[in-house]
């Protein structure tokens, strides 16, 4: 059986002869010598095991076998052209499946509005989203892109900002504060129960960072409960199990409702914010380029709304 690698060897010269009825005209059309065309046709006849052309002093005509082969090859050539046209169209039109890895806390403020915007404009693209707070190797895990805080994005990735800096808060429920007292100074936190976050990727516990007199201060409060899910930490804080270190965007509605109380607002630093990140070679994909544009549009709109 002929290998796929050589499947189309000598086909173009044969079809050129069939179309032009002449080796000389076929050679001229292809920009090669008549000898090269003749040699290619002989090789194709050897593969077919039969004569494909009838040669006379005046003209060249197809044999019955040659006509059958030419019909099949012309049909295959037409399908090949359609294939190239379809591939070119896919190179411009967002389609397929876009696979994303996102952290829990990016879903509500960032991902939901982007998905709404993106799905409305590009319904041909399916979205597959993995919610994971751990760092993920995009290439090894088969993701097109991810969303993470800027500090955790690898240096070899392209990163596009899609959120303002993330502000943090120390919060506790009114019931917990009534039992344990309000922390007045940073050192008071050492006497409070803390609901701490464990990084899944590094298997380490988050240390609470503050600013005092312009200097960074790190405090490791007493471990009461350790969780690797930030939504669970929010719920546990509301239930009165201790103080928690959480993004302002996550807890502000609970602070407004009175379910949580916030402390040390002027002494908490900000992180760089969330970034959409992806390998350099992936940015040529239409589905990802379109998602980047949608994320930028939503980010710009949220920036204008916050001013």
N, C-alpha and C positions, 0 to 999 in steps of 0.2 A: 504494500500500500504506500502511496506517495505521502511523504510527511507534509504537515501543514506548512512547514517552513518553505518548501519548494512548490506549494500548490499552485501558485500563480506565475511560476517561471514560464517564460516564452509565450504567455497569453496575449500580451499587447501586440507583438508583431503579427501573430496569427489573425487577430481581429482586424488589424489594420489592412492586411492583405485581403481578408474577406470583404471588408468595406470598400476598398479601392479597386479590387479585381486586378491588382498588379503589385509585384514585388518592388518595382522601382518607385511607384507612387507611395506605397506603404513606407519604404525607407525614407523618402523625402518628408512624409508627414511626421515620422518619428525622429527625424534628424540623425539617422544612422546610415550605415552602408547597406547596399542591397545584399551583400554577402552575409552581413550580420542577420538580416531578416530571414534569409534563406536557411541559414544555420539554425535559427531559433525554431522555425517551422518544422524542420526535419527532426529536431529534438522533441518537439511536441507530438509529432506523428509517432515517434518511437515510444513515447509514454502511452499514447492511445492504442498502439498496436495495430494501427491501420492508416491508410492514406486519408488525409483530410482535405487535400486540394488536388484538382486535376489541372495539370499544366500543359498548355499548348503554345504554339509560337505566337498566337494572337492574344490570348487571355488566360486568366487563372480563374477557375470556378471551384466551388465547394463540392465535395462528394456528399453523399447522404450522411455519412458519419460526421463529416466536417460541419454540415448544416445543423445537425443535432447538437454537436458540441458548441458551435457558435451561438445557438439560441440559448443554451444554458448559461454560457459565459456572459452573454449580453444581459441576461436577467440578473445574474450575480453582480455584474458591474453596476446595474441600476440600483440594486439594493445597497451596494457599497457606497454609492454616491449619497443615497438617502441616509445611510448611517453617518457619513461624515457631516452632512447637513444637520442631522439631529444632534450630533456631538457638539457642533459649533453653536447650535441654539442653546444647548445646556450650558455652554460656556458663558452665556450672557444672561440666561433666565434662572432665577433661584428655584431650585427643585430638589427633590430627594429628602433626606432626613438630617436634621441638624441636632447633634448630640452635645449636650452641655452638662457640666458639673457645677453645682452652685451650693453655697453654704446656706444653712437654715435661715439666717437673719437677712439674707439678701432677697428672699422670695417676695415678701410683702412690699417693702419700699421700692424695690428695683425691678424684679423680674416680672411681676404681674402686669405693670403698665407697659413694659416692653413687649411682652407676649401679646397683649391686646392689640398693640400698634402693629406688630410684625404679622400676626395671623390675619389681620384684616387686609394687609397689603399683599401678602404672599401665601395664599391658601394652598398652593401646591407643595409647600414645604411642611413636612411633619417634624414636630419637635419631640425629642426624647431627653428628659431632664432627670439627672441623678442628684438627689439632695444629700450632700455629704460635707461635713465640716472639716474633714481631714484634707491634707494636701494630696493631690491626685496627679499622677504622671499622665498627661493628656495622650501622648502618643502610645504608650504601653496599654492604656485602658481604652483606647479607641474613641476618645472624645474630640470633637472639632474645636471646642473652646471651653473656658471655665471662667467663673467669677470668684475672686478672692480679694482680701485686703491687699493693698499694694505692697506691704512689707513681706508678704509671703509668696509673691510671684517670682519665679525663677528669672535670673538675669538674661537667659537666652530666649525668653519669650517676648513677643510683641504685646504691649499692655496699653489699653485704652481706658481712660478714666470714665466711669459712668455714675459716680456719686461724689458729693462733696466730702470733706473729711468727716470721719465718724467720731462723734463726741460720746463720752462715757459717763456713767452715773453710778453712785453707790446708793442702793435702795434697800429698804426694809419695810415690813408691814407695820401698821400702827399697833397691832397686838404684840408683835415681837418687841418693838421699841418700848411699849408700856411695861413689859416685863424686865427688859435688860437696860433700859435707859438710852438716851440719845448720845451718840458719839460726838464729843466737842472738838477733840484733837485727833490727828492721824494715829497717834499712839494708842488711843482708846480702842481702835479697831482690833488690837491684839487681844482684847478681853471679850470680843464678840464672836459668836458662832458665824462661820462663813460658808456659803454655798459656792464651791469653787468649780471651775471649768478645767477638765482634762483634755489636752490636745491629743487627738487620736493618733496623728501621724508621728509626733515626737514622744508620745507617752509621758508627757510632763504636765505639771499642774500650773495654771496661769497665776503669776504673781501680780498683785495689784500695784500699779504705778501711779504716782502723783507728782505734782509740782509744788515745791515749797521754796519761796524766795527765789524763784527762777531756776531752781535745781531739781533734777529728777530724784525722786525718793521711791524706793520699792519696799513694799510691806507684804509679808506672808502671814495673813491672819490664821486663826485657829481653824483647822479643817474639821468641819462638822459633816458636810455632805459634799461629795465630789461627783460630778456628772459630766458626761461628754456630749450633752445636748443643751444648747442655750435656751430653747423653749422650755425645757424641763426646769432649768434654773429659775426662769421667770415665774413659773407656776409655784415652785417651792418657796420662793421669796414671798409671794402673795399669801401663801398658806402659813407664813410665820416661822419658817424653819431657820432663818438667819438672814444676814446681810448678803447682798449679791452685787457683783461688778458687771454691769450690762450696758449696751448701747442706749443712748438717750432715745433714739427713734423707737426702740423696742418697749421702753417703759413709760414714755411720756403720757400715753393715754391712761395708764394705771395710776400715775402720779396725779393727773388732773382729776381722776375719779375718786382719789383718796385711798385706793387700795394699797398704794406704796408711798413712802416718804423718801425724799432724795436728800443726800448730804454731800458736803465738800465740792459743790458745783464749781467753785472758783479754783480748785486745786487739781482738777482732773485733766489730763492731756487729751489730745485728739490723735487718732490714727489717720493715715493718708487717705483713706476712703477705699471704695471698691473699684476694681478694675476688671474689665473683660480682657482675658489674655489667651494667646494662641500661638502656635509655631509660625514662623515667618512664611513657610511654604503654604500654609492653610489660608492665608488672607486672599488668595486669588480665587477661592471658591465663591461663586455668586451668592449662595445661601448664607455664607458667613459675612460677606461684605454687606449684604442687605441687613443682617442682624446688627452689625456694627453701626450702620447708619441710623437704624431705629433706636438703638440704645443711646446714641449721641443726641438724637432729637428729644427723647424723653428726658435725658439729663439736662439739656438746655432749657426745656420747658419747666422742669422742677426748680432749676436755678432762678429763672425769672419769677416763678411763683413765690420763692422764699425771700425775695428782696422787697 
